[in-house]
Amino acid sequence: MRVTNRLFTLVSGLLLLVGSTLLQATPQIQTWMTPAGVPVLFVAAPDLPMLDVRIAFQAGSARDNGQSGLASLTADLLDQGAGEWDANAIAERLEAVGAEMSIEAQRDMASASLRSLTQQPALNQALETLAQVISQPRFAEADFERMRANVLTSLSRDEQDPGTLGQKAIYRRIFGDHPYAAEPSGTPDSVAALNREDLARFHARHYVARNAVVALVGAVSRPEAEAIATQLTAGLAQGEPLPPLPPVADPPTAVLESIAFPSTQTHVFTGQPGMKRTDPDYFTLYVGNHILGGSGLVSLLMEEVREKRGLSYSVYSYFLPLAERGPFIAALSTKNDQGQGAREVLMATIERFRTQGPTPEELTAAIKNITGGFPLRIAGNGKIAQYLAMIGFYGLPLDYLDRFNDRISAVTAEDIRDAFQRRIDPARFATVMVGPAVKAPAQAQP
């Protein structure tokens, strides 16, 4: 749900124009536990009369437990009715005070976000609404049927998009029987099999104090922030902590899946398990991938695949760190008669970078680009709240933002070569190709 009014739009515009002192200095994080035992991370940002809230729960799709799409549909239903309010009433309450609220489920977490002015009674009405949404959702049958139909329609559209088909397939190939393999939005069969009782049970198990983290950023004092965090979490059941997710296994060998699709281009996805959010190689792999395929038009993959050979308009690579090892994926799309050739260049470039690492010039440019862009990553209360939720959810050190640039600057070319040789092995990559010209191979091949 996303609602706004003219006053809020004006203040948001001022936020973009004025910025804040957080552009010049990293946020000073304060932390404590609510009476319900929920960790809170708070940054005071007094420049504008606004508050950003983000509450993260261990309620992502990795917790679907064989019911693919359950976490996502649960999150979708939260703001469709809670306590005494239906979806229209919730929207009207937020619109009346110029507040924004959004809820989403990813693989590790589900999160509820709120942005509000800090004047009363507007702030209290916004906070009261969010607290009720996360703690007392209705899961009314009519709302459930409507939202499930929307998801099924979206899944049907996905089946008509070759890029989406490839993205879903590469996760299945990389993660096998691990919970990360399942698409968060589910499949037509899995979503059709869900019922509202499934959602109510999932909420009761996962949206609890023992599995929550609260992030607050805005123009409130520490005592006010403590009261707000208590208000938001008081209605949550205490619950029980969830067991950790299973480790992600290394793929035993390479695999190539070909998906025939009548598209105008062939889509290529390749990769393997990458790194955890708390991985000791995080900063090294981050900088290395920035050079390899994460820096847009100036990346090595762009240079080799697009600029030198004209094989693809867009090519990229990324790590997605999660609680357990998330994926490392490289991808491109190309003319149907160039699919295999483009894939070979993609794999060869990754292997060469793995073996040789970056040049001194490439490393220097990457470090300057990453550290120079860091202020923009925390330029706004909403962005900082996202970082705080991430820090709290994954148990990262409170000096994560303070030391970010120093850790990036400390990465050496030898560090990158060593980390990529230890962590990335193209000979065991899973690969998915989607297009009209692809053919199923006789056997798996690198």
Order of alpha helices (4+ residues) and beta strands (2+ residues): alpha-beta-beta-beta-alpha-beta-beta-alpha-beta-beta-alpha-alpha-alpha-alpha-alpha-beta-alpha-beta-beta-alpha-beta-beta-alpha-alpha-alpha-alpha-alpha-beta
